[in-house]
Amino acid sequence: MRLEQLLDIKLPLIQAPMAGAQGAALAIAVSNAGGLGSLPCAMLTPAQLRAELAVIRAATDKPINLNFFTHTSPAPDLAQEQRWRQQLQPYYQAYGLDADAIPAAPARHPFNHEMADVIEEFRPEVVSFHFGLPDAVLLKRVRESGSKVVSSATTVAEAVWLEQQGVDAIIAQGVEAGGHRGFFLDRDLNTQLGTMALLPQILAVTELPVIAAGGIADNAGIRGALAMGAAGVQLGTAFLLCDESRISEIHRQALAQLNAPTALTNIFTGGPARGLVNRVMQELGPIASQAPEFPLAGGAIAPLRQAAEQQGLGDFTPLWSGQNRRGCRAVSAAVLIQGLFE
Ligand SMILES: Cc1cc2nc3c(=O)[nH]c(=O)nc-3n(C[C@H](O)[C@H](O)[C@H](O)COP(=O)(O)O)c2cc1C
């Protein structure tokens, strides 16, 4: 089935959910422009999600995607946390920060029954997951609410697994993609393929619609992915400079440097994610062996980020970005989308 038919959208375009970078405004703009707007829910409480959904339902009657993380929450490891803070100690010292006074990481909760209650209440047309899928009981609750279920695969094995669990469509997330790798079966970064290598290999093993994500930034890129057999595309980075995006001025300026390198780093959360290379990535990583597991690493970095940002520096800021920023435009999402499909 065509993606447009499956998701009841005009254009074969999903705006990537981007936790920390956007809220209802971007999702509304994209859905009203004929794509599928997405709301990242990983950092929201159920009450915050209800409030965002009320705003969305008042502003559009078009389909919407709610996105959740499905990682396993690691047990806090005090010794590991101390080693991590030890490594950051010279920075704490330079900024006059007390390592012992720093609170734990901000919450990034995996999808749970409280969130499933919200799904049953609002019945979003699409629910997408990152890092696999929730357990069978939770997944059943989502399906029975009538939502179509989508998740990211970063390898052929993950695509096969997702199909076996009964998803409606698969996102092929190439290694060019900005933000977190959605991998969940194998944590070896060498298994991660570029979009052009991953897409045909996933298409070869599934009849499900496959959505290409990672490094797609313009109409030629979209045409290319569709010509290769993708049912649609999911773009994230291209939307980051849009008027409706919520990223900081520091992040905006960094994204405008088209040739600045990106890397996969675990420094900001503990899970590998692609962002523009900055000072802390250069000095400690980009992959730091002492960083606690996802999402725990972020707590120790947060006050450094805040202190540096007060001086106008992005030295400790996660500057999430895909490898291709040529599609980023400081215009409304509607204008950006028009350009992508003209
Ligand atoms: C700032 C940022 C935040 C992201 N956060 C999420 C998220 O919360 N959930 C998710 O499923 N994917 C997230 N992603 C990954 C996207 O779903 C998608 O794979 C990626 O943006 C596609 O590659 P591109 O950035 O090159 O377009 C994020 C990407 C970016 C750039």
The ligand as an SDF file (V2000), in Angstrom:
LIG
                    3D

 31 33  0  0  0  0  0  0  0  0999 V2000
   17.7730   17.1500   16.5850 C   0  0  0  0  0  0  0  0  0  0  0  0
   17.3340   15.7430   16.3120 C   0  0  0  0  0  0  0  0  0  0  0  0
   16.6090   15.0560   17.2910 C   0  0  0  0  0  0  0  0  0  0  0  0
   16.1190   13.7660   17.0330 C   0  0  0  0  0  0  0  0  0  0  0  0
   15.3230   13.1600   17.9740 N   0  0  0  0  0  0  0  0  0  0  0  0
   14.6580   12.0120   17.6380 C   0  0  0  0  0  0  0  0  0  0  0  0
   13.6140   11.5170   18.4670 C   0  0  0  0  0  0  0  0  0  0  0  0
   13.2720   12.0890   19.5070 O   0  0  0  0  0  0  0  0  0  0  0  0
   12.9860   10.3810   18.0620 N   0  0  0  0  0  0  0  0  0  0  0  0
   13.2970    9.7430   16.8940 C   0  0  0  0  0  0  0  0  0  0  0  0
   12.6660    8.7330   16.5750 O   0  0  0  0  0  0  0  0  0  0  0  0
   14.2840   10.1960   16.0940 N   0  0  0  0  0  0  0  0  0  0  0  0
   14.9540   11.3270   16.4220 C   0  0  0  0  0  0  0  0  0  0  0  0
   15.9070   11.8250   15.5640 N   0  0  0  0  0  0  0  0  0  0  0  0
   16.3130   11.0500   14.3640 C   0  0  0  0  0  0  0  0  0  0  0  0
   15.3180   11.2300   13.2140 C   0  0  0  0  0  0  0  0  0  0  0  0
   14.1720   10.4460   13.4450 O   0  0  0  0  0  0  0  0  0  0  0  0
   15.8560   10.8140   11.8340 C   0  0  0  0  0  0  0  0  0  0  0  0
   16.3490    9.5070   11.8780 O   0  0  0  0  0  0  0  0  0  0  0  0
   16.9090   11.7370   11.2700 C   0  0  0  0  0  0  0  0  0  0  0  0
   16.6290   13.0810   11.5530 O   0  0  0  0  0  0  0  0  0  0  0  0
   17.0030   11.5750    9.7600 C   0  0  0  0  0  0  0  0  0  0  0  0
   18.2030   12.0740    9.2620 O   0  0  0  0  0  0  0  0  0  0  0  0
   18.4620   13.6260    8.8820 P   0  0  0  0  0  0  0  0  0  0  0  0
   18.6040   14.3120   10.1830 O   0  0  0  0  0  0  0  0  0  0  0  0
   19.7150   13.5610    8.0920 O   0  0  0  0  0  0  0  0  0  0  0  0
   17.2660   14.1010    8.0970 O   0  0  0  0  0  0  0  0  0  0  0  0
   16.4250   13.1150   15.8020 C   0  0  0  0  0  0  0  0  0  0  0  0
   17.1710   13.8100   14.8350 C   0  0  0  0  0  0  0  0  0  0  0  0
   17.6260   15.1050   15.0640 C   0  0  0  0  0  0  0  0  0  0  0  0
   18.3930   15.8160   13.9780 C   0  0  0  0  0  0  0  0  0  0  0  0
  1  2  1  0
  2  3  1  0
  2 30  2  0
  3  4  2  0
  4  5  1  0
  4 28  1  0
  5  6  2  0
  6  7  1  0
  6 13  1  0
  7  8  2  0
  7  9  1  0
  9 10  1  0
 10 11  2  0
 10 12  1  0
 12 13  2  0
 13 14  1  0
 14 15  1  0
 14 28  1  0
 15 16  1  0
 16 17  1  0
 16 18  1  0
 18 19  1  0
 18 20  1  0
 20 21  1  0
 20 22  1  0
 22 23  1  0
 23 24  1  0
 24 25  2  0
 24 26  1  0
 24 27  1  0
 28 29  2  0
 29 30  1  0
 30 31  1  0
M  END
$$$$
